[in-house]
Amino acid sequence: MELPPARVPGQYAVGLVCLGNICRSPTADVVLNERVAEAGLADRVRVISCGTGGWHEGQPMDHRAAATLATAGYDATRHRAQTFTARWHEDTDVLLAMDESNLTDLGGRSERTLLFGDFDPETPGAEVPDPYYGGPHGFEEVLAMVERTCTSLLAALRRALEAQPS
């Protein structure tokens, strides 16, 4: 799977979107930001996340998601929930929705609006399941899916950046 071209040559902005921006999209935000930094691309790639619903605006990540990330060695303490607005379409190069419902809330599939799971190397096009009403296993399942998908997404980001001059 390929990413759409960058709007600004040499720079790329990724928006990750779920329902409340406290579980799935912030988990992906934390993992992808770490992968981007490890790859030395933090000055060229911006990763942000939001939710289509504003119930949790300004709140930290769900404590279970944060604990799952912390156990795996990630820092989830900086996250504060944001709410999607139409401006996100203009401020990002691609919006990656965690599930089909989120994708519909963003206006549907387009060149710049895709499923995060489109980049899942094991199950392309898969939805990231919402762990909110379940137990700890759901958060671990989400993290595993996010980690493998972020590896694939990082490779796509490298290709998108290489396709345009900096």
VMD Tcl script that builds the backbone (N, CA, C; Angstrom):
set m [mol new atoms 498]
animate dup $m
set s [atomselect $m all]
$s set {name element resname resid chain x y z} {
  {N N MET 1 A 0.851 -1.181 0.000}
  {CA C MET 1 A 0.000 0.000 0.000}
  {C C MET 1 A 0.892 1.238 0.000}
  {N N GLU 2 A 0.511 2.201 -0.796}
  {CA C GLU 2 A 1.273 3.439 -0.882}
  {C C GLU 2 A 0.483 4.595 -0.277}
  {N N LEU 3 A 1.218 5.571 0.211}
  {CA C LEU 3 A 0.627 6.794 0.739}
  {C C LEU 3 A 0.440 7.800 -0.382}
  {N N PRO 4 A -0.509 8.713 -0.225}
  {CA C PRO 4 A -0.624 9.784 -1.227}
  {C C PRO 4 A 0.601 10.686 -1.162}
  {N N PRO 5 A 0.839 11.449 -2.206}
  {CA C PRO 5 A 2.008 12.324 -2.201}
  {C C PRO 5 A 1.919 13.397 -1.120}
  {N N ALA 6 A 3.071 13.834 -0.671}
  {CA C ALA 6 A 3.135 14.909 0.326}
  {C C ALA 6 A 2.645 16.207 -0.301}
  {N N ARG 7 A 1.989 17.021 0.497}
  {CA C ARG 7 A 1.548 18.341 0.022}
  {C C ARG 7 A 2.747 19.300 -0.025}
  {N N VAL 8 A 3.671 19.118 0.921}
  {CA C VAL 8 A 4.883 19.931 0.993}
  {C C VAL 8 A 6.062 18.989 0.748}
  {N N PRO 9 A 6.812 19.204 -0.314}
  {CA C PRO 9 A 7.939 18.313 -0.603}
  {C C PRO 9 A 8.881 18.173 0.601}
  {N N GLY 10 A 9.237 16.912 0.889}
  {CA C GLY 10 A 10.178 16.640 1.971}
  {C C GLY 10 A 9.567 16.594 3.352}
  {N N GLN 11 A 8.268 16.838 3.461}
  {CA C GLN 11 A 7.569 16.805 4.751}
  {C C GLN 11 A 6.344 15.913 4.600}
  {N N TYR 12 A 5.912 15.284 5.708}
  {CA C TYR 12 A 4.716 14.449 5.640}
  {C C TYR 12 A 3.966 14.539 6.960}
  {N N ALA 13 A 2.651 14.697 6.879}
  {CA C ALA 13 A 1.802 14.781 8.072}
  {C C ALA 13 A 0.779 13.658 8.038}
  {N N VAL 14 A 0.764 12.864 9.102}
  {CA C VAL 14 A -0.143 11.727 9.240}
  {C C VAL 14 A -1.109 12.018 10.380}
  {N N GLY 15 A -2.403 11.894 10.106}
  {CA C GLY 15 A -3.424 12.012 11.139}
  {C C GLY 15 A -4.034 10.642 11.399}
  {N N LEU 16 A -4.072 10.242 12.656}
  {CA C LEU 16 A -4.618 8.953 13.068}
  {C C LEU 16 A -5.937 9.215 13.796}
  {N N VAL 17 A -6.994 8.492 13.404}
  {CA C VAL 17 A -8.329 8.841 13.874}
  {C C VAL 17 A -9.091 7.628 14.402}
  {N N CYS 18 A -9.650 7.777 15.601}
  {CA C CYS 18 A -10.583 6.783 16.130}
  {C C CYS 18 A -11.807 7.522 16.656}
  {N N LEU 19 A -12.544 6.914 17.542}
  {CA C LEU 19 A -13.792 7.506 18.017}
  {C C LEU 19 A -13.570 8.583 19.073}
  {N N GLY 20 A -12.876 8.251 20.161}
  {CA C GLY 20 A -12.726 9.204 21.257}
  {C C GLY 20 A -11.324 9.731 21.470}
  {N N ASN 21 A -10.349 9.207 20.730}
  {CA C ASN 21 A -8.943 9.596 20.833}
  {C C ASN 21 A -8.358 9.330 22.221}
  {N N ILE 22 A -8.764 8.186 22.800}
  {CA C ILE 22 A -8.173 7.806 24.082}
  {C C ILE 22 A -7.615 6.385 24.090}
  {N N CYS 23 A -7.880 5.584 23.043}
  {CA C CYS 23 A -7.373 4.205 23.017}
  {C C CYS 23 A -6.555 3.913 21.756}
  {N N ARG 24 A -7.263 3.689 20.656}
  {CA C ARG 24 A -6.610 3.184 19.441}
  {C C ARG 24 A -5.719 4.210 18.750}
  {N N SER 25 A -6.280 5.370 18.396}
  {CA C SER 25 A -5.453 6.338 17.650}
  {C C SER 25 A -4.306 6.881 18.488}
  {N N PRO 26 A -4.475 7.110 19.804}
  {CA C PRO 26 A -3.292 7.543 20.550}
  {C C PRO 26 A -2.243 6.443 20.700}
  {N N THR 27 A -2.679 5.189 20.751}
  {CA C THR 27 A -1.708 4.091 20.782}
  {C C THR 27 A -0.885 4.119 19.495}
  {N N ALA 28 A -1.563 4.256 18.366}
  {CA C ALA 28 A -0.860 4.328 17.088}
  {C C ALA 28 A 0.015 5.577 17.014}
  {N N ASP 29 A -0.463 6.678 17.554}
  {CA C ASP 29 A 0.290 7.940 17.584}
  {C C ASP 29 A 1.610 7.751 18.333}
  {N N VAL 30 A 1.548 7.177 19.516}
  {CA C VAL 30 A 2.748 6.971 20.335}
  {C C VAL 30 A 3.730 6.039 19.621}
  {N N VAL 31 A 3.236 4.930 19.105}
  {CA C VAL 31 A 4.120 3.948 18.460}
  {C C VAL 31 A 4.721 4.526 17.178}
  {N N LEU 32 A 3.892 5.140 16.333}
  {CA C LEU 32 A 4.421 5.668 15.077}
  {C C LEU 32 A 5.395 6.815 15.324}
  {N N ASN 33 A 5.105 7.679 16.278}
  {CA C ASN 33 A 6.049 8.755 16.597}
  {C C ASN 33 A 7.390 8.197 17.044}
  {N N GLU 34 A 7.356 7.131 17.836}
  {CA C GLU 34 A 8.619 6.529 18.272}
  {C C GLU 34 A 9.370 5.922 17.089}
  {N N ARG 35 A 8.660 5.233 16.210}
  {CA C ARG 35 A 9.304 4.627 15.036}
  {C C ARG 35 A 9.900 5.708 14.126}
  {N N VAL 36 A 9.173 6.794 13.957}
  {CA C VAL 36 A 9.644 7.906 13.129}
  {C C VAL 36 A 10.920 8.505 13.733}
  {N N ALA 37 A 10.915 8.702 15.047}
  {CA C ALA 37 A 12.100 9.254 15.726}
  {C C ALA 37 A 13.281 8.304 15.604}
  {N N GLU 38 A 13.051 7.016 15.835}
  {CA C GLU 38 A 14.131 6.030 15.720}
  {C C GLU 38 A 14.722 5.994 14.315}
  {N N ALA 39 A 13.890 6.273 13.308}
  {CA C ALA 39 A 14.341 6.267 11.919}
  {C C ALA 39 A 15.023 7.581 11.520}
  {N N GLY 40 A 15.080 8.533 12.448}
  {CA C GLY 40 A 15.701 9.814 12.156}
  {C C GLY 40 A 14.855 10.718 11.266}
  {N N LEU 41 A 13.548 10.507 11.285}
  {CA C LEU 41 A 12.647 11.266 10.414}
  {C C LEU 41 A 11.754 12.258 11.158}
  {N N ALA 42 A 12.020 12.474 12.440}
  {CA C ALA 42 A 11.144 13.334 13.239}
  {C C ALA 42 A 11.091 14.768 12.730}
  {N N ASP 43 A 12.122 15.217 12.046}
  {CA C ASP 43 A 12.120 16.572 11.498}
  {C C ASP 43 A 11.358 16.662 10.179}
  {N N ARG 44 A 10.955 15.506 9.631}
  {CA C ARG 44 A 10.266 15.484 8.340}
  {C C ARG 44 A 8.857 14.906 8.405}
  {N N VAL 45 A 8.554 14.167 9.465}
  {CA C VAL 45 A 7.243 13.513 9.585}
  {C C VAL 45 A 6.565 13.975 10.869}
  {N N ARG 46 A 5.328 14.447 10.719}
  {CA C ARG 46 A 4.515 14.867 11.869}
  {C C ARG 46 A 3.373 13.863 12.011}
  {N N VAL 47 A 3.214 13.325 13.212}
  {CA C VAL 47 A 2.159 12.360 13.498}
  {C C VAL 47 A 1.279 12.946 14.591}
  {N N ILE 48 A -0.028 12.999 14.325}
  {CA C ILE 48 A -0.993 13.518 15.291}
  {C C ILE 48 A -2.206 12.600 15.300}
  {N N SER 49 A -3.012 12.694 16.344}
  {CA C SER 49 A -4.211 11.864 16.410}
  {C C SER 49 A -5.387 12.655 16.948}
  {N N CYS 50 A -6.573 12.146 16.620}
  {CA C CYS 50 A -7.799 12.790 17.083}
  {C C CYS 50 A -8.917 11.761 17.114}
  {N N GLY 51 A -10.055 12.190 17.650}
  {CA C GLY 51 A -11.254 11.364 17.676}
  {C C GLY 51 A -12.385 12.073 16.957}
  {N N THR 52 A -13.307 11.304 16.413}
  {CA C THR 52 A -14.438 11.912 15.721}
  {C C THR 52 A -15.483 12.427 16.706}
  {N N GLY 53 A -15.428 11.962 17.941}
  {CA C GLY 53 A -16.322 12.456 18.991}
  {C C GLY 53 A -15.524 13.263 20.001}
  {N N GLY 54 A -16.124 14.296 20.560}
  {CA C GLY 54 A -15.396 15.201 21.448}
  {C C GLY 54 A -15.550 14.951 22.931}
  {N N TRP 55 A -16.042 13.791 23.320}
  {CA C TRP 55 A -16.315 13.505 24.738}
  {C C TRP 55 A -15.087 13.616 25.627}
  {N N HIS 56 A -13.918 13.309 25.098}
  {CA C HIS 56 A -12.705 13.231 25.928}
  {C C HIS 56 A -11.721 14.362 25.664}
  {N N GLU 57 A -12.146 15.390 24.950}
  {CA C GLU 57 A -11.274 16.512 24.583}
  {C C GLU 57 A -10.414 16.950 25.776}
  {N N GLY 58 A -9.096 16.999 25.566}
  {CA C GLY 58 A -8.159 17.450 26.586}
  {C C GLY 58 A -7.768 16.422 27.629}
  {N N GLN 59 A -8.389 15.253 27.600}
  {CA C GLN 59 A -8.099 14.220 28.598}
  {C C GLN 59 A -6.906 13.357 28.187}
  {N N PRO 60 A -6.239 12.757 29.174}
  {CA C PRO 60 A -5.145 11.832 28.838}
  {C C PRO 60 A -5.698 10.541 28.236}
  {N N MET 61 A -4.794 9.729 27.774}
  {CA C MET 61 A -5.140 8.431 27.209}
  {C C MET 61 A -5.824 7.551 28.259}
  {N N ASP 62 A -6.684 6.677 27.808}
  {CA C ASP 62 A -7.308 5.685 28.680}
  {C C ASP 62 A -6.202 4.994 29.489}
  {N N HIS 63 A -6.420 4.841 30.784}
  {CA C HIS 63 A -5.369 4.300 31.660}
  {C C HIS 63 A -4.942 2.896 31.256}
  {N N ARG 64 A -5.852 2.108 30.682}
  {CA C ARG 64 A -5.495 0.746 30.270}
  {C C ARG 64 A -4.610 0.773 29.025}
  {N N ALA 65 A -4.924 1.665 28.094}
  {CA C ALA 65 A -4.077 1.814 26.896}
  {C C ALA 65 A -2.695 2.317 27.299}
  {N N ALA 66 A -2.664 3.301 28.196}
  {CA C ALA 66 A -1.383 3.862 28.656}
  {C C ALA 66 A -0.560 2.798 29.379}
  {N N ALA 67 A -1.207 1.984 30.203}
  {CA C ALA 67 A -0.499 0.928 30.930}
  {C C ALA 67 A 0.066 -0.118 29.969}
  {N N THR 68 A -0.698 -0.464 28.946}
  {CA C THR 68 A -0.234 -1.436 27.948}
  {C C THR 68 A 0.985 -0.884 27.219}
  {N N LEU 69 A 0.929 0.384 26.837}
  {CA C LEU 69 A 2.074 1.014 26.184}
  {C C LEU 69 A 3.284 1.078 27.114}
  {N N ALA 70 A 3.066 1.468 28.362}
  {CA C ALA 70 A 4.169 1.577 29.329}
  {C C ALA 70 A 4.840 0.224 29.544}
  {N N THR 71 A 4.047 -0.830 29.658}
  {CA C THR 71 A 4.591 -2.174 29.842}
  {C C THR 71 A 5.483 -2.564 28.662}
  {N N ALA 72 A 5.130 -2.071 27.473}
  {CA C ALA 72 A 5.912 -2.371 26.271}
  {C C ALA 72 A 7.068 -1.388 26.070}
  {N N GLY 73 A 7.242 -0.440 26.997}
  {CA C GLY 73 A 8.383 0.468 26.927}
  {C C GLY 73 A 8.129 1.806 26.254}
  {N N TYR 74 A 6.871 2.136 26.008}
  {CA C TYR 74 A 6.520 3.416 25.375}
  {C C TYR 74 A 6.101 4.441 26.423}
  {N N ASP 75 A 6.218 5.709 26.084}
  {CA C ASP 75 A 5.786 6.806 26.956}
  {C C ASP 75 A 4.479 7.376 26.429}
  {N N ALA 76 A 3.415 7.165 27.160}
  {CA C ALA 76 A 2.090 7.642 26.744}
  {C C ALA 76 A 1.630 8.846 27.553}
  {N N THR 77 A 2.520 9.446 28.316}
  {CA C THR 77 A 2.109 10.489 29.266}
  {C C THR 77 A 1.789 11.829 28.616}
  {N N ARG 78 A 2.282 12.093 27.425}
  {CA C ARG 78 A 2.070 13.418 26.805}
  {C C ARG 78 A 0.749 13.554 26.067}
  {N N HIS 79 A 0.077 12.468 25.805}
  {CA C HIS 79 A -1.143 12.512 24.995}
  {C C HIS 79 A -2.287 13.247 25.698}
  {N N ARG 80 A -2.977 14.096 24.919}
  {CA C ARG 80 A -4.228 14.727 25.335}
  {C C ARG 80 A -5.179 14.628 24.149}
  {N N ALA 81 A -6.387 14.160 24.398}
  {CA C ALA 81 A -7.361 13.910 23.337}
  {C C ALA 81 A -7.722 15.190 22.591}
  {N N GLN 82 A -7.821 15.051 21.276}
  {CA C GLN 82 A -8.244 16.131 20.386}
  {C C GLN 82 A -9.446 15.645 19.582}
  {N N THR 83 A -10.245 16.584 19.111}
  {CA C THR 83 A -11.422 16.259 18.318}
  {C C THR 83 A -11.190 16.636 16.859}
  {N N PHE 84 A -11.575 15.738 15.975}
  {CA C PHE 84 A -11.462 15.960 14.539}
  {C C PHE 84 A -12.314 17.151 14.116}
  {N N THR 85 A -11.731 17.973 13.246}
  {CA C THR 85 A -12.480 19.024 12.550}
  {C C THR 85 A -12.129 18.916 11.077}
  {N N ALA 86 A -12.909 19.552 10.230}
  {CA C ALA 86 A -12.665 19.495 8.792}
  {C C ALA 86 A -11.260 19.990 8.433}
  {N N ARG 87 A -10.704 20.834 9.267}
  {CA C ARG 87 A -9.357 21.381 9.028}
  {C C ARG 87 A -8.297 20.274 8.942}
  {N N TRP 88 A -8.540 19.146 9.614}
  {CA C TRP 88 A -7.584 18.037 9.579}
  {C C TRP 88 A -7.358 17.546 8.152}
  {N N HIS 89 A -8.379 17.647 7.299}
  {CA C HIS 89 A -8.216 17.240 5.899}
  {C C HIS 89 A -7.152 18.089 5.206}
  {N N GLU 90 A -7.072 19.356 5.562}
  {CA C GLU 90 A -6.115 20.277 4.941}
  {C C GLU 90 A -4.741 20.224 5.610}
  {N N ASP 91 A -4.718 19.898 6.894}
  {CA C ASP 91 A -3.473 19.951 7.670}
  {C C ASP 91 A -2.661 18.667 7.648}
  {N N THR 92 A -3.191 17.627 7.014}
  {CA C THR 92 A -2.470 16.361 6.947}
  {C C THR 92 A -2.344 15.909 5.498}
  {N N ASP 93 A -1.381 15.055 5.259}
  {CA C ASP 93 A -1.235 14.451 3.943}
  {C C ASP 93 A -2.109 13.215 3.815}
  {N N VAL 94 A -2.358 12.566 4.932}
  {CA C VAL 94 A -3.237 11.398 4.945}
  {C C VAL 94 A -3.893 11.288 6.319}
  {N N LEU 95 A -5.161 10.890 6.319}
  {CA C LEU 95 A -5.878 10.549 7.546}
  {C C LEU 95 A -6.088 9.047 7.536}
  {N N LEU 96 A -5.702 8.386 8.616}
  {CA C LEU 96 A -5.834 6.937 8.716}
  {C C LEU 96 A -6.826 6.614 9.831}
  {N N ALA 97 A -7.991 6.124 9.437}
  {CA C ALA 97 A -9.057 5.790 10.377}
  {C C ALA 97 A -8.849 4.390 10.933}
  {N N MET 98 A -9.212 4.205 12.188}
  {CA C MET 98 A -9.031 2.904 12.823}
  {C C MET 98 A -10.083 1.876 12.405}
  {N N ASP 99 A -11.275 2.336 11.995}
  {CA C ASP 99 A -12.292 1.389 11.531}
  {C C ASP 99 A -13.185 2.051 10.488}
  {N N GLU 100 A -14.061 1.267 9.892}
  {CA C GLU 100 A -14.935 1.748 8.817}
  {C C GLU 100 A -15.870 2.854 9.291}
  {N N SER 101 A -16.337 2.761 10.524}
  {CA C SER 101 A -17.211 3.803 11.067}
  {C C SER 101 A -16.470 5.134 11.146}
  {N N ASN 102 A -15.231 5.101 11.623}
  {CA C ASN 102 A -14.410 6.315 11.672}
  {C C ASN 102 A -14.170 6.840 10.268}
  {N N LEU 103 A -13.919 5.941 9.325}
  {CA C LEU 103 A -13.687 6.332 7.938}
  {C C LEU 103 A -14.921 7.056 7.378}
  {N N THR 104 A -16.102 6.531 7.670}
  {CA C THR 104 A -17.346 7.180 7.245}
  {C C THR 104 A -17.470 8.558 7.871}
  {N N ASP 105 A -17.134 8.675 9.161}
  {CA C ASP 105 A -17.192 9.972 9.847}
  {C C ASP 105 A -16.260 11.001 9.218}
  {N N LEU 106 A -15.188 10.537 8.593}
  {CA C LEU 106 A -14.233 11.432 7.933}
  {C C LEU 106 A -14.670 11.813 6.521}
  {N N GLY 107 A -15.769 11.244 6.064}
  {CA C GLY 107 A -16.256 11.533 4.721}
  {C C GLY 107 A -16.063 10.391 3.745}
  {N N GLY 108 A -15.577 9.252 4.236}
  {CA C GLY 108 A -15.385 8.087 3.381}
  {C C GLY 108 A -13.980 7.994 2.811}
  {N N ARG 109 A -13.743 6.869 2.174}
  {CA C ARG 109 A -12.429 6.590 1.591}
  {C C ARG 109 A -12.160 7.548 0.437}
  {N N SER 110 A -10.931 8.041 0.398}
  {CA C SER 110 A -10.475 8.894 -0.697}
  {C C SER 110 A -8.974 8.695 -0.837}
  {N N GLU 111 A -8.353 9.452 -1.713}
  {CA C GLU 111 A -6.903 9.333 -1.874}
  {C C GLU 111 A -6.184 9.633 -0.566}
  {N N ARG 112 A -6.706 10.574 0.216}
  {CA C ARG 112 A -6.049 11.020 1.442}
  {C C ARG 112 A -6.756 10.562 2.718}
  {N N THR 113 A -7.747 9.718 2.594}
  {CA C THR 113 A -8.472 9.193 3.756}
  {C C THR 113 A -8.577 7.680 3.595}
  {N N LEU 114 A -7.825 6.963 4.415}
  {CA C LEU 114 A -7.703 5.516 4.294}
  {C C LEU 114 A -7.903 4.856 5.656}
  {N N LEU 115 A -7.937 3.544 5.660}
  {CA C LEU 115 A -7.913 2.800 6.917}
  {C C LEU 115 A -6.472 2.604 7.363}
  {N N PHE 116 A -6.216 2.754 8.645}
  {CA C PHE 116 A -4.908 2.431 9.212}
  {C C PHE 116 A -4.557 0.990 8.836}
  {N N GLY 117 A -5.544 0.117 8.929}
  {CA C GLY 117 A -5.341 -1.302 8.638}
  {C C GLY 117 A -5.004 -1.616 7.190}
  {N N ASP 118 A -5.149 -0.645 6.285}
  {CA C ASP 118 A -4.716 -0.863 4.904}
  {C C ASP 118 A -3.222 -1.174 4.852}
  {N N PHE 119 A -2.503 -0.741 5.874}
  {CA C PHE 119 A -1.050 -0.951 5.933}
  {C C PHE 119 A -0.666 -2.155 6.797}
  {N N ASP 120 A -1.663 -2.883 7.320}
  {CA C ASP 120 A -1.395 -4.056 8.149}
  {C C ASP 120 A -0.814 -5.164 7.262}
  {N N PRO 121 A 0.430 -5.580 7.508}
  {CA C PRO 121 A 1.045 -6.586 6.644}
  {C C PRO 121 A 0.437 -7.985 6.785}
  {N N GLU 122 A -0.218 -8.261 7.906}
  {CA C GLU 122 A -0.818 -9.583 8.113}
  {C C GLU 122 A -2.242 -9.657 7.590}
  {N N THR 123 A -2.995 -8.590 7.769}
  {CA C THR 123 A -4.399 -8.569 7.363}
  {C C THR 123 A -4.716 -7.219 6.725}
  {N N PRO 124 A -4.246 -6.987 5.491}
  {CA C PRO 124 A -4.483 -5.690 4.852}
  {C C PRO 124 A -5.967 -5.332 4.834}
  {N N GLY 125 A -6.259 -4.101 5.220}
  {CA C GLY 125 A -7.635 -3.624 5.242}
  {C C GLY 125 A -8.384 -3.919 6.527}
  {N N ALA 126 A -7.701 -4.522 7.493}
  {CA C ALA 126 A -8.363 -4.869 8.749}
  {C C ALA 126 A -8.720 -3.625 9.560}
  {N N GLU 127 A -9.785 -3.739 10.318}
  {CA C GLU 127 A -10.142 -2.689 11.260}
  {C C GLU 127 A -9.393 -2.937 12.571}
  {N N VAL 128 A -9.014 -1.865 13.240}
  {CA C VAL 128 A -8.414 -1.984 14.562}
  {C C VAL 128 A -9.587 -2.073 15.544}
  {N N PRO 129 A -9.712 -3.184 16.266}
  {CA C PRO 129 A -10.860 -3.355 17.157}
  {C C PRO 129 A -10.818 -2.369 18.334}
  {N N ASP 130 A -11.976 -1.896 18.735}
  {CA C ASP 130 A -12.065 -0.958 19.858}
  {C C ASP 130 A -12.010 -1.740 21.166}
  {N N PRO 131 A -10.964 -1.555 21.969}
  {CA C PRO 131 A -10.820 -2.329 23.208}
  {C C PRO 131 A -11.542 -1.704 24.404}
  {N N TYR 132 A -12.170 -0.567 24.235}
  {CA C TYR 132 A -12.676 0.232 25.352}
  {C C TYR 132 A -13.577 -0.550 26.310}
  {N N TYR 133 A -14.485 -1.352 25.806}
  {CA C TYR 133 A -15.433 -2.059 26.683}
  {C C TYR 133 A -14.977 -3.467 27.041}
  {N N GLY 134 A -13.748 -3.808 26.711}
  {CA C GLY 134 A -13.241 -5.141 27.010}
  {C C GLY 134 A -12.182 -5.120 28.096}
  {N N GLY 135 A -11.473 -6.211 28.182}
  {CA C GLY 135 A -10.434 -6.351 29.199}
  {C C GLY 135 A -9.051 -6.044 28.650}
  {N N PRO 136 A -8.023 -6.330 29.445}
  {CA C PRO 136 A -6.643 -6.020 29.072}
  {C C PRO 136 A -6.191 -6.676 27.768}
  {N N HIS 137 A -6.719 -7.865 27.477}
  {CA C HIS 137 A -6.295 -8.559 26.258}
  {C C HIS 137 A -6.581 -7.721 25.012}
  {N N GLY 138 A -7.686 -6.997 25.006}
  {CA C GLY 138 A -8.033 -6.166 23.855}
  {C C GLY 138 A -7.002 -5.076 23.596}
  {N N PHE 139 A -6.470 -4.497 24.666}
  {CA C PHE 139 A -5.453 -3.449 24.525}
  {C C PHE 139 A -4.133 -4.041 24.028}
  {N N GLU 140 A -3.821 -5.245 24.468}
  {CA C GLU 140 A -2.619 -5.939 23.990}
  {C C GLU 140 A -2.758 -6.296 22.512}
  {N N GLU 141 A -3.946 -6.739 22.115}
  {CA C GLU 141 A -4.220 -7.064 20.708}
  {C C GLU 141 A -4.071 -5.817 19.834}
  {N N VAL 142 A -4.600 -4.696 20.302}
  {CA C VAL 142 A -4.480 -3.440 19.556}
  {C C VAL 142 A -3.017 -3.048 19.423}
  {N N LEU 143 A -2.261 -3.139 20.496}
  {CA C LEU 143 A -0.845 -2.774 20.439}
  {C C LEU 143 A -0.089 -3.654 19.450}
  {N N ALA 144 A -0.338 -4.943 19.458}
  {CA C ALA 144 A 0.345 -5.845 18.521}
  {C C ALA 144 A 0.018 -5.471 17.076}
  {N N MET 145 A -1.245 -5.189 16.813}
  {CA C MET 145 A -1.652 -4.798 15.466}
  {C C MET 145 A -1.021 -3.460 15.075}
  {N N VAL 146 A -1.022 -2.520 16.008}
  {CA C VAL 146 A -0.440 -1.192 15.758}
  {C C VAL 146 A 1.060 -1.308 15.495}
  {N N GLU 147 A 1.773 -2.100 16.274}
  {CA C GLU 147 A 3.222 -2.213 16.089}
  {C C GLU 147 A 3.570 -2.764 14.716}
  {N N ARG 148 A 2.912 -3.837 14.300}
  {CA C ARG 148 A 3.252 -4.415 12.990}
  {C C ARG 148 A 2.830 -3.479 11.861}
  {N N THR 149 A 1.706 -2.787 12.037}
  {CA C THR 149 A 1.233 -1.872 11.001}
  {C C THR 149 A 2.119 -0.636 10.925}
  {N N CYS 150 A 2.619 -0.162 12.056}
  {CA C CYS 150 A 3.523 0.994 12.054}
  {C C CYS 150 A 4.838 0.678 11.349}
  {N N THR 151 A 5.294 -0.549 11.431}
  {CA C THR 151 A 6.499 -0.950 10.704}
  {C C THR 151 A 6.265 -0.808 9.205}
  {N N SER 152 A 5.131 -1.286 8.737}
  {CA C SER 152 A 4.772 -1.178 7.327}
  {C C SER 152 A 4.529 0.279 6.928}
  {N N LEU 153 A 3.871 1.019 7.801}
  {CA C LEU 153 A 3.576 2.425 7.535}
  {C C LEU 153 A 4.858 3.255 7.463}
  {N N LEU 154 A 5.826 2.950 8.316}
  {CA C LEU 154 A 7.109 3.656 8.277}
  {C C LEU 154 A 7.798 3.439 6.927}
  {N N ALA 155 A 7.741 2.223 6.414}
  {CA C ALA 155 A 8.328 1.951 5.097}
  {C C ALA 155 A 7.617 2.769 4.014}
  {N N ALA 156 A 6.294 2.885 4.108}
  {CA C ALA 156 A 5.533 3.682 3.141}
  {C C ALA 156 A 5.870 5.167 3.273}
  {N N LEU 157 A 6.099 5.626 4.495}
  {CA C LEU 157 A 6.504 7.018 4.706}
  {C C LEU 157 A 7.866 7.288 4.074}
  {N N ARG 158 A 8.786 6.366 4.247}
  {CA C ARG 158 A 10.108 6.521 3.626}
  {C C ARG 158 A 9.974 6.639 2.109}
  {N N ARG 159 A 9.141 5.772 1.510}
  {CA C ARG 159 A 8.947 5.811 0.056}
  {C C ARG 159 A 8.318 7.134 -0.377}
  {N N ALA 160 A 7.346 7.605 0.382}
  {CA C ALA 160 A 6.666 8.869 0.039}
  {C C ALA 160 A 7.646 10.039 0.118}
  {N N LEU 161 A 8.510 10.016 1.107}
  {CA C LEU 161 A 9.499 11.096 1.250}
  {C C LEU 161 A 10.563 11.021 0.163}
  {N N GLU 162 A 10.967 9.814 -0.189}
  {CA C GLU 162 A 11.985 9.644 -1.225}
  {C C GLU 162 A 11.460 10.026 -2.608}
  {N N ALA 163 A 10.152 9.949 -2.785}
  {CA C ALA 163 A 9.560 10.254 -4.080}
  {C C ALA 163 A 9.567 11.741 -4.396}
  {N N GLN 164 A 9.813 12.574 -3.368}
  {CA C GLN 164 A 9.820 14.012 -3.566}
  {C C GLN 164 A 11.090 14.606 -2.970}
  {N N PRO 165 A 11.613 15.652 -3.569}
  {CA C PRO 165 A 12.807 16.291 -3.011}
  {C C PRO 165 A 12.494 16.983 -1.700}
  {N N SER 166 A 13.487 17.082 -0.844}
  {CA C SER 166 A 13.279 17.763 0.439}
  {C C SER 166 A 13.533 19.242 0.343}
}
mol reanalyze $m
mol bondsrecalc $m
mol representation Tube
mol addrep $m
